[in-house]
Amino acid sequence: MPPTLASLVQHTALKLRVRAAADRLDTPVRWAHASELADPVPYMEGGELLLVTAANLDAENPEEMRRYVRRLSAAGVAGLGFAVGVVHESVPPALVDAAEEAGMPLLEVPRPTPFLAISKAVSAAIAADQYRAVTAGFEAQRELTRAALTADGPAPLLSRLAAHVDGWAALYDTSGALVAAAPEWAARRAARLTPDVTRLRERPAPSSAVVGSAEDRVELQTLGTGRRARGVLAVGTGAAPGTAERYAVNSAVALLTLTTARSRALYGAEQRLGAAVLRMLLSGEPDHARAVAGDLWGGLLDAPFRLLIAEPALPAGAPVPTGDAGASVAEALAEALDAAAARTGEPLLAVPDGERLVVLAVDGGEAVGACAAYAEALDARPARDQGAEGAHIVVGLSAPAGPIAVSAAYKQAEQALSIARRRGRTLVEHEELAAGSMLPLLADDAVRAFADGMLRPLYAHDAKGRGDLVASLRAWLSRHGQWDAAAADLGVHRHTLRYRMRRVEEILGRSLDDPDARMELWLALKATASPAAEG
């Protein structure tokens, strides 16, 4: 604690007496300053004990003293020390009354006590307080360092930090989700700060913010040394932290940042190992992959899993992203999936491959659910926002698979990824392709060009008014070659329809008895009639 007027009064060597505002002696003193100016306010910063002899004051004038004391009080002066036996043998009553009226502590300084002794006492007390703060800060740093080196995660560090600041502390991960809080009751308070944490994470790191009220002050600080925050530390206190508390908070930020950096290095090593496991699985070597996976991903290979592939969505004519631009898209999704898996302790194998991300995740687990939620949130964003940071991506998700079928799952995910890109969707599951219609697959420029080329002679014939061959072919194929039913649909005689189908064969040079020809013509008709193709 800094020195106060009370501690100076209790200093036996100074022999100070309280003459006014005895109930205000708990006021902190930032410095002691002597001035005989009639108006010293321009030279005050607030918090000073002003020492005077009243050599240039009309100390017997009540109105003059009221104005003088009011100016000092408005400037934030902590108290007034009046030396007796120099100009005045005793403290003038007008000054005592003015000080009492304004609530300004007034101390009588005896003749044997020089102002310099008071200044030295204040300076020594301030230095002692700063030394105590630094010592406490170093002790907090040692305790926090020991806590950070345990194998129990961030909880011990947060617990020690909360004790040092006499408040609470909480840690949020890269996605903004609450990881841990101390004491336990603080978890509910910390959960309410998620919107503030999200806003802070959107700012370039390092960043900080103070939220809450004076009685419930919460300081938020990002963790990490890069442009993107690797986490956020929240510290709740009943007032602004003092010097010792500030040391503790800064030490916690540094230790958590180092822990995050160490985790990133380990994560990089795990990614390289994971890439080797994935290559073995794709090469049909599940036993070797299981041996390498060990405890990290062995559990993942013991149950059905999904394989997903994610890539940046590319608008027409856009260049393929490289380096940080492409990797950031995959990294954002990987962090979301990793955070979801970490909350339940489920294994997750994520392997970045350039701008592509390949993931093996537990079927029906939190990571797969987080992927679906991530995609849903992106699909809900306005189109104009899709190019913003955390750019839009496309994701293909395989059907549930096991270690011996990873190669097939990879192909399924690639097929789903291709359809997601064509349909303009963020996520497509391979099961949708098997259960749904294949007609959306016809909405492709290459298929449309093939269909137009095949049917162009028939359209040219009809354009000259020689008969409606295209409509007749569509009706005949839709009725599976049944002449009477197709003729009835067209409102013509069946002999007329037979003639038209012979003309189709002559013009196209294909036999309608050939099932391949029928299939290709039907698909060509569906492709040219597809709304997606027409758009």
C-alpha positions as CSV (number, residue, x, y, z in Angstrom):
1,M,0.0,0.0,0.0
2,P,1.3,3.6,-0.8
3,P,1.8,5.9,2.2
4,T,-1.3,7.7,3.5
5,L,-1.9,10.8,5.7
6,A,-2.6,8.4,8.6
7,S,0.8,6.7,8.2
8,L,2.5,10.1,8.2
9,V,0.6,11.2,11.4
10,Q,1.7,7.9,13.0
11,H,5.3,8.5,12.1
12,T,6.8,9.3,15.5
13,A,9.7,11.3,14.2
14,L,7.5,13.8,12.4
15,K,5.2,14.7,15.3
16,L,2.4,15.9,13.1
17,R,-1.0,16.9,14.5
18,V,-4.4,16.7,12.8
19,R,-6.2,20.0,12.8
20,A,-9.1,19.3,10.3
21,A,-10.9,16.5,8.4
22,A,-9.6,13.7,10.7
23,D,-11.9,11.3,9.0
24,R,-10.0,11.6,5.6
25,L,-6.6,10.4,6.8
26,D,-6.8,7.2,4.7
27,T,-6.1,9.3,1.6
28,P,-3.0,8.0,-0.3
29,V,-0.1,10.4,-0.7
30,R,1.7,10.3,-4.1
31,W,4.3,13.0,-3.1
32,A,5.1,15.8,-0.7
33,H,5.6,19.3,-2.2
34,A,6.4,22.7,-0.6
35,S,5.0,25.8,-2.3
36,E,4.4,29.4,-1.1
37,L,2.6,30.4,-4.2
38,A,-0.8,32.0,-3.7
39,D,-2.1,29.6,-6.4
40,P,0.0,26.4,-6.7
41,V,-2.7,24.5,-8.5
42,P,-1.1,24.8,-12.0
43,Y,1.8,22.8,-10.6
44,M,-0.1,20.0,-8.9
45,E,-0.9,16.6,-10.4
46,G,-3.2,15.3,-7.7
47,G,-2.4,13.2,-4.6
48,E,0.2,15.6,-3.1
49,L,0.6,16.6,0.5
50,L,1.1,20.4,0.1
51,L,3.5,22.0,2.7
52,V,3.1,25.7,3.3
53,T,4.1,28.4,5.8
54,A,1.5,31.0,4.4
55,A,4.2,33.5,3.7
56,N,2.2,34.8,0.7
57,L,-1.3,34.1,1.9
58,D,-3.8,36.2,3.9
59,A,-4.3,33.3,6.2
60,E,-6.5,35.3,8.6
61,N,-9.0,36.1,5.9
62,P,-11.8,33.5,6.0
63,E,-13.1,34.1,2.5
64,E,-9.6,34.0,1.0
65,M,-8.9,30.7,2.8
66,R,-12.1,29.2,1.5
67,R,-11.2,30.0,-2.1
68,Y,-7.6,28.8,-1.5
69,V,-8.7,25.4,0.0
70,R,-11.5,24.9,-2.6
71,R,-8.9,25.3,-5.4
72,L,-6.6,22.7,-3.7
73,S,-9.4,20.3,-3.2
74,A,-10.6,20.6,-6.8
75,A,-7.0,19.9,-8.0
76,G,-7.0,16.6,-6.1
77,V,-4.5,17.6,-3.4
78,A,-4.4,14.9,-0.7
79,G,-3.8,17.2,2.2
80,L,-2.3,20.4,3.6
81,G,0.6,20.6,6.0
82,F,1.0,23.9,7.8
83,A,4.3,24.8,9.5
84,V,3.8,26.7,12.8
85,G,6.5,28.9,14.4
86,V,7.7,30.3,11.0
87,V,5.2,33.0,9.8
88,H,2.4,32.1,12.2
89,E,2.8,30.8,15.7
90,S,-0.3,28.6,15.4
91,V,-2.6,27.5,12.5
92,P,-4.9,30.4,11.7
93,P,-8.5,29.6,12.6
94,A,-9.7,30.8,9.2
95,L,-7.6,28.1,7.5
96,V,-8.8,25.4,10.0
97,D,-12.5,26.3,9.3
98,A,-12.0,26.4,5.5
99,A,-10.2,23.0,5.6
100,E,-12.9,21.4,7.8
101,E,-15.7,22.8,5.6
102,A,-14.0,21.5,2.4
103,G,-13.1,18.1,3.9
104,M,-9.4,18.8,3.3
105,P,-7.1,17.1,5.8
106,L,-5.0,19.7,7.6
107,L,-1.8,18.7,9.4
108,E,0.1,20.9,11.8
109,V,3.9,20.7,11.3
110,P,5.9,21.6,14.4
111,R,8.8,24.0,14.2
112,P,11.5,21.4,14.7
113,T,10.2,19.2,11.8
114,P,11.6,20.5,8.5
115,F,9.6,20.0,5.3
116,L,12.5,18.0,3.9
117,A,12.0,15.4,6.7
118,I,8.3,14.9,5.5
119,S,9.4,14.7,1.9
120,K,12.0,12.0,2.8
121,A,9.4,10.1,4.8
122,V,7.0,10.1,1.9
123,S,9.7,9.1,-0.6
124,A,10.9,6.3,1.6
125,A,7.4,5.0,2.1
126,I,6.8,5.1,-1.7
127,A,10.0,3.3,-2.4
128,A,9.2,0.6,0.3
129,D,5.8,0.1,-1.3
130,Q,7.3,-0.3,-4.8
131,Y,9.9,-2.7,-3.4
132,R,7.1,-4.8,-1.8
133,A,5.2,-4.8,-5.1
134,V,8.2,-5.9,-7.1
135,T,9.1,-8.6,-4.5
136,A,5.5,-9.8,-4.5
137,G,5.5,-9.7,-8.3
138,F,8.6,-11.9,-8.5
139,E,7.1,-14.3,-6.0
140,A,4.0,-14.4,-8.1
141,Q,6.0,-15.1,-11.2
142,R,7.8,-18.0,-9.4
143,E,4.5,-19.5,-8.2
144,L,2.9,-19.1,-11.6
145,T,5.9,-20.6,-13.4
146,R,5.8,-23.6,-11.1
147,A,2.1,-24.0,-11.8
148,A,2.6,-23.7,-15.5
149,L,5.1,-26.5,-15.5
150,T,2.7,-29.0,-14.0
151,A,1.0,-31.6,-16.2
152,D,-2.5,-30.5,-15.1
153,G,-3.0,-27.9,-17.9
154,P,-3.8,-24.2,-17.2
155,A,-6.0,-24.8,-14.2
156,P,-3.2,-24.5,-11.5
157,L,-1.8,-21.3,-13.1
158,L,-5.3,-19.7,-13.2
159,S,-5.9,-20.7,-9.6
160,R,-2.7,-19.1,-8.4
161,L,-3.3,-16.0,-10.5
162,A,-6.8,-15.6,-9.0
163,A,-5.3,-15.8,-5.5
164,H,-2.7,-13.1,-6.3
165,V,-5.2,-10.6,-7.7
166,D,-7.8,-11.5,-5.1
167,G,-10.3,-12.1,-7.9
168,W,-10.8,-14.7,-10.6
169,A,-9.2,-15.8,-13.9
170,A,-10.3,-17.6,-17.0
171,L,-8.8,-18.9,-20.2
172,Y,-10.4,-19.1,-23.6
173,D,-9.2,-21.1,-26.6
174,T,-8.6,-20.0,-30.2
175,S,-12.3,-20.4,-31.0
176,G,-13.4,-18.3,-28.1
177,A,-14.7,-21.2,-26.0
178,L,-14.1,-21.3,-22.3
179,V,-11.3,-23.7,-21.4
180,A,-10.9,-23.3,-17.6
181,A,-11.7,-20.8,-14.8
182,A,-10.7,-20.4,-11.2
183,P,-12.2,-20.4,-8.7
184,E,-15.0,-22.8,-9.9
185,W,-17.7,-20.2,-9.3
186,A,-16.1,-18.0,-11.9
187,A,-17.0,-20.3,-14.8
188,R,-20.5,-18.9,-15.0
189,R,-19.2,-15.3,-14.9
190,A,-16.6,-16.1,-17.6
191,A,-19.1,-17.7,-19.9
192,R,-21.1,-14.5,-20.1
193,L,-18.0,-12.8,-21.6
194,T,-18.0,-14.9,-24.7
195,P,-19.3,-12.0,-27.0
196,D,-16.5,-9.7,-25.6
197,V,-13.9,-12.4,-26.2
198,T,-15.1,-12.9,-29.7
199,R,-14.9,-9.1,-30.5
200,L,-11.3,-9.0,-29.0
201,R,-10.2,-12.0,-31.1
202,E,-11.3,-10.2,-34.3
203,R,-8.8,-7.4,-33.6
204,P,-5.1,-7.8,-34.6
205,A,-3.1,-9.3,-31.8
206,P,-1.8,-8.3,-29.3
207,S,-4.9,-6.7,-28.0
208,S,-6.6,-6.0,-24.6
209,A,-9.9,-4.6,-23.4
210,V,-11.5,-3.7,-20.0
211,V,-15.2,-4.6,-19.6
212,G,-17.6,-4.6,-16.7
213,S,-18.0,-2.0,-13.9
214,A,-15.7,-0.4,-11.3
215,E,-16.9,-3.1,-8.8
216,D,-16.7,-5.9,-11.3
217,R,-13.8,-5.0,-13.5
218,V,-12.6,-7.6,-16.1
219,E,-9.5,-7.2,-18.1
220,L,-9.2,-9.3,-21.3
221,Q,-5.8,-9.9,-23.0
222,T,-5.0,-11.9,-26.1
223,L,-2.3,-14.6,-26.0
224,G,0.3,-15.4,-28.7
225,T,3.0,-13.6,-30.7
226,G,1.4,-13.7,-34.2
227,R,-1.3,-11.6,-35.9
228,R,-3.9,-14.1,-34.8
229,A,-4.8,-14.6,-31.1
230,R,-4.1,-18.1,-29.8
231,G,-6.3,-17.6,-26.8
232,V,-7.6,-15.0,-24.4
233,L,-7.0,-14.5,-20.7
234,A,-9.7,-12.9,-18.5
235,V,-8.9,-11.5,-15.1
236,G,-11.7,-10.2,-12.8
237,T,-11.0,-7.9,-9.9
238,G,-13.0,-5.5,-7.7
239,A,-10.7,-2.6,-8.7
240,A,-7.9,-1.7,-11.0
241,P,-4.9,-4.0,-10.3
242,G,-2.0,-2.5,-8.3
243,T,1.7,-2.9,-9.2
244,A,2.0,-6.3,-7.6
245,E,-1.2,-7.6,-9.3
246,R,0.0,-6.1,-12.6
247,Y,3.2,-8.1,-12.3
248,A,1.2,-11.3,-11.7
249,V,-1.1,-10.7,-14.7
250,N,1.8,-9.9,-17.1
251,S,3.6,-13.0,-15.9
252,A,0.5,-15.1,-16.5
253,V,0.2,-13.7,-20.1
254,A,3.8,-14.4,-20.8
255,L,3.6,-18.0,-19.4
256,L,0.4,-18.8,-21.2
257,T,1.9,-17.4,-24.5
258,L,5.0,-19.6,-24.0
259,T,2.7,-22.6,-23.3
260,T,0.7,-21.8,-26.4
261,A,3.9,-21.5,-28.5
262,R,5.2,-24.8,-27.1
263,S,1.8,-26.4,-27.9
264,R,2.0,-25.0,-31.5
265,A,5.5,-26.6,-31.9
266,L,4.2,-29.9,-30.6
267,Y,1.2,-29.5,-32.8
268,G,3.5,-29.1,-35.8
269,A,5.3,-32.3,-34.9
270,E,2.0,-34.1,-34.5
271,Q,0.9,-32.9,-37.9
272,R,4.0,-34.4,-39.5
273,L,3.4,-37.7,-37.7
274,G,-0.3,-37.5,-38.7
275,A,0.6,-37.0,-42.3
276,A,2.7,-40.2,-42.2
277,V,-0.3,-42.1,-40.7
278,L,-2.6,-40.8,-43.4
279,R,-0.2,-41.8,-46.2
280,M,0.0,-45.3,-44.7
281,L,-3.8,-45.6,-44.6
282,L,-4.2,-44.3,-48.1
283,S,-1.6,-46.8,-49.3
284,G,-3.5,-49.7,-47.7
285,E,-1.2,-50.3,-44.8
286,P,-3.6,-50.0,-41.8
287,D,-1.4,-52.2,-39.5
288,H,1.6,-50.0,-40.0
289,A,-0.6,-46.9,-39.6
290,R,-2.0,-48.2,-36.3
291,A,1.5,-48.8,-35.0
292,V,2.7,-45.3,-35.8
293,A,-0.6,-43.7,-34.5
294,G,0.0,-45.2,-31.1
295,D,-1.9,-43.5,-28.3
296,L,-2.4,-40.3,-30.3
297,W,-4.9,-41.7,-32.8
298,G,-5.1,-45.4,-32.1
299,G,-8.6,-44.8,-30.6
300,L,-9.7,-43.1,-33.8
301,L,-8.8,-46.2,-35.9
302,D,-10.8,-48.5,-33.5
303,A,-14.2,-47.0,-34.4
304,P,-16.0,-45.8,-37.6
305,F,-14.7,-42.4,-38.6
306,R,-15.4,-39.8,-41.3
307,L,-12.9,-38.4,-43.8
308,L,-13.4,-34.8,-44.8
309,I,-11.5,-32.7,-47.3
310,A,-11.8,-28.9,-47.2
311,E,-10.5,-26.3,-49.7
312,P,-11.0,-22.6,-50.3
313,A,-14.0,-21.7,-52.4
314,L,-12.8,-20.1,-55.6
315,P,-15.1,-17.6,-57.5
316,A,-15.0,-17.9,-61.2
317,G,-11.7,-16.6,-62.6
318,A,-10.1,-16.3,-59.1
319,P,-6.5,-17.4,-58.7
320,V,-5.7,-20.4,-56.6
321,P,-4.6,-19.2,-53.1
322,T,-1.1,-20.0,-52.0
323,G,0.9,-19.6,-48.9
324,D,-0.8,-17.9,-45.9
325,A,-3.9,-17.0,-47.9
326,G,-4.8,-20.6,-48.7
327,A,-3.5,-22.0,-45.4
328,S,-5.5,-19.6,-43.3
329,V,-8.8,-21.0,-44.6
330,A,-7.8,-24.5,-43.7
331,E,-6.3,-23.4,-40.4
332,A,-9.5,-21.7,-39.3
333,L,-11.5,-24.8,-39.8
334,A,-8.9,-27.0,-38.2
335,E,-8.9,-24.8,-35.1
336,A,-12.7,-25.1,-34.9
337,L,-12.6,-28.9,-35.2
338,D,-9.7,-29.2,-32.8
339,A,-11.4,-27.1,-30.2
340,A,-14.6,-29.2,-30.5
341,A,-12.8,-32.5,-30.2
342,A,-10.8,-31.2,-27.2
343,R,-13.9,-30.4,-25.3
344,T,-14.9,-34.1,-25.2
345,G,-11.4,-35.6,-25.5
346,E,-12.1,-37.4,-28.8
347,P,-9.2,-38.1,-31.1
348,L,-8.8,-36.0,-34.3
349,L,-6.3,-36.4,-37.1
350,A,-6.0,-33.1,-39.2
351,V,-3.4,-32.9,-41.9
352,P,-2.9,-29.6,-43.9
353,D,-1.9,-30.2,-47.5
354,G,-1.2,-26.8,-49.0
355,E,-4.6,-25.0,-49.2
356,R,-6.3,-28.4,-48.6
357,L,-7.2,-29.8,-45.2
358,V,-7.7,-33.6,-44.8
359,V,-9.3,-34.7,-41.5
360,L,-10.2,-38.0,-39.9
361,A,-12.9,-37.5,-37.2
362,V,-15.0,-39.8,-35.1
363,D,-18.3,-40.6,-36.8
364,G,-21.1,-38.8,-34.9
365,G,-18.5,-37.0,-32.7
366,E,-18.2,-33.3,-31.7
367,A,-15.7,-32.5,-34.5
368,V,-18.1,-33.7,-37.3
369,G,-20.9,-31.8,-35.6
370,A,-18.7,-28.7,-35.4
371,C,-17.9,-29.0,-39.1
372,A,-21.6,-29.0,-40.0
373,A,-22.3,-26.0,-37.7
374,Y,-19.3,-24.2,-39.2
375,A,-20.6,-24.8,-42.7
376,E,-24.2,-23.8,-41.7
377,A,-22.9,-20.5,-40.3
378,L,-20.9,-19.8,-43.5
379,D,-23.9,-20.6,-45.7
380,A,-26.0,-18.2,-43.7
381,R,-23.6,-15.3,-44.3
382,P,-24.4,-12.8,-47.1
383,A,-22.6,-13.4,-50.3
384,R,-20.8,-10.1,-50.1
385,D,-19.1,-11.4,-46.9
386,Q,-17.8,-14.6,-48.3
387,G,-14.5,-13.1,-49.3
388,A,-13.8,-11.7,-45.9
389,E,-11.1,-13.0,-43.6
390,G,-11.8,-16.6,-42.7
391,A,-12.9,-16.9,-46.3
392,H,-15.6,-19.3,-47.6
393,I,-14.6,-22.9,-48.0
394,V,-16.1,-26.0,-49.5
395,V,-16.0,-29.3,-47.7
396,G,-16.6,-32.9,-48.8
397,L,-17.5,-35.5,-46.2
398,S,-17.2,-39.2,-46.7
399,A,-19.5,-42.0,-45.4
400,P,-18.5,-43.7,-42.2
401,A,-15.4,-45.9,-42.9
402,G,-12.7,-48.0,-41.2
403,P,-8.9,-48.2,-41.5
404,I,-9.0,-50.6,-44.5
405,A,-11.3,-48.3,-46.5
406,V,-9.6,-44.9,-46.1
407,S,-8.7,-44.8,-49.8
408,A,-12.3,-45.3,-50.8
409,A,-13.4,-42.7,-48.2
410,Y,-10.9,-40.2,-49.6
411,K,-12.5,-40.7,-53.1
412,Q,-15.9,-40.2,-51.6
413,A,-14.9,-37.0,-49.9
414,E,-13.3,-35.7,-53.2
415,Q,-16.5,-36.5,-55.1
416,A,-18.6,-34.7,-52.4
417,L,-16.2,-31.8,-52.5
418,S,-16.6,-31.5,-56.3
419,I,-20.4,-31.4,-55.9
420,A,-20.2,-28.9,-53.1
421,R,-18.2,-26.6,-55.4
422,R,-20.7,-27.0,-58.3
423,R,-23.7,-26.4,-56.2
424,G,-22.2,-23.4,-54.3
425,R,-22.6,-25.1,-51.0
426,T,-20.1,-25.2,-48.1
427,L,-20.6,-28.8,-47.1
428,V,-21.8,-31.9,-49.0
429,E,-21.9,-35.4,-47.6
430,H,-21.2,-38.4,-49.8
431,E,-24.3,-40.0,-48.5
432,E,-26.4,-37.3,-50.1
433,L,-25.1,-38.3,-53.5
434,A,-26.1,-41.9,-53.0
435,A,-29.5,-41.1,-51.6
436,G,-30.4,-38.2,-53.8
437,S,-31.0,-37.6,-57.5
438,M,-28.2,-37.5,-60.0
439,L,-29.8,-34.7,-62.0
440,P,-27.9,-31.9,-60.2
441,L,-24.8,-33.5,-61.5
442,L,-25.9,-32.5,-65.0
443,A,-25.5,-28.8,-64.1
444,D,-22.0,-28.7,-65.5
445,D,-20.6,-26.8,-68.5
446,A,-19.1,-29.8,-70.0
447,V,-22.3,-31.8,-69.7
448,R,-24.3,-28.9,-71.1
449,A,-21.9,-28.6,-74.1
450,F,-22.2,-32.3,-74.8
451,A,-26.1,-32.2,-74.6
452,D,-26.2,-29.1,-76.9
453,G,-24.0,-30.8,-79.4
454,M,-26.0,-34.0,-79.5
455,L,-29.4,-32.3,-79.8
456,R,-28.4,-29.4,-82.1
457,P,-29.5,-31.1,-85.3
458,L,-32.9,-31.8,-83.9
459,Y,-33.4,-28.2,-82.8
460,A,-32.2,-27.0,-86.2
461,H,-34.8,-29.3,-87.9
462,D,-37.6,-28.0,-85.6
463,A,-36.6,-24.4,-86.1
464,K,-37.4,-24.7,-89.8
465,G,-41.0,-25.8,-89.0
466,R,-40.6,-29.4,-90.2
467,G,-42.1,-31.0,-87.0
468,D,-41.5,-31.1,-83.3
469,L,-38.9,-33.8,-83.1
470,V,-37.4,-32.7,-79.7
471,A,-40.8,-32.8,-77.9
472,S,-41.7,-36.0,-79.6
473,L,-38.4,-37.7,-78.6
474,R,-38.9,-36.5,-75.0
475,A,-42.4,-37.8,-74.8
476,W,-41.4,-41.2,-76.4
477,L,-38.5,-41.7,-74.0
478,S,-40.5,-40.6,-70.9
479,R,-43.1,-43.3,-71.9
480,H,-40.3,-46.0,-72.3
481,G,-41.0,-46.3,-76.0
482,Q,-44.7,-47.0,-75.7
483,W,-46.2,-45.6,-78.9
484,D,-49.8,-45.2,-78.0
485,A,-49.2,-43.5,-74.6
486,A,-46.6,-41.1,-76.1
487,A,-48.8,-40.3,-79.1
488,A,-51.6,-39.5,-76.7
489,D,-49.4,-37.2,-74.7
490,L,-48.5,-35.4,-77.9
491,G,-52.1,-35.4,-79.3
492,V,-50.9,-37.1,-82.6
493,H,-51.5,-40.4,-84.3
494,R,-49.1,-43.2,-83.4
495,H,-48.0,-43.5,-87.1
496,T,-47.1,-39.8,-87.0
497,L,-44.9,-40.5,-83.9
498,R,-43.3,-43.5,-85.6
499,Y,-42.4,-41.3,-88.6
500,R,-40.9,-38.7,-86.3
501,M,-38.7,-41.2,-84.4
502,R,-37.4,-42.6,-87.8
503,R,-36.5,-39.0,-88.7
504,V,-34.7,-38.6,-85.3
505,E,-32.6,-41.8,-86.1
506,E,-31.8,-40.5,-89.6
507,I,-30.8,-37.1,-88.4
508,L,-28.7,-38.3,-85.5
509,G,-27.3,-41.5,-87.1
510,R,-28.2,-43.4,-83.9
511,S,-30.6,-46.3,-83.5
512,L,-33.3,-45.8,-80.8
513,D,-33.2,-49.5,-80.2
514,D,-29.7,-49.0,-78.6
515,P,-30.1,-48.6,-74.8
516,D,-26.9,-46.5,-74.7
517,A,-28.4,-44.1,-77.3
518,R,-31.7,-43.8,-75.3
519,M,-29.8,-43.1,-72.1
520,E,-27.5,-40.5,-73.7
521,L,-30.5,-38.7,-75.4
522,W,-32.5,-38.7,-72.2
523,L,-29.7,-37.3,-70.2
524,A,-29.1,-34.7,-72.9
525,L,-32.7,-33.7,-72.7
526,K,-32.6,-33.4,-68.9
527,A,-29.4,-31.4,-69.0
528,T,-30.8,-28.8,-71.5
529,A,-34.0,-28.6,-69.4
530,S,-32.2,-28.3,-66.0
531,P,-32.8,-24.9,-64.3
532,A,-29.3,-25.1,-62.8
533,A,-27.9,-25.6,-66.3
534,E,-30.0,-22.8,-67.8
535,G,-28.7,-20.4,-65.0
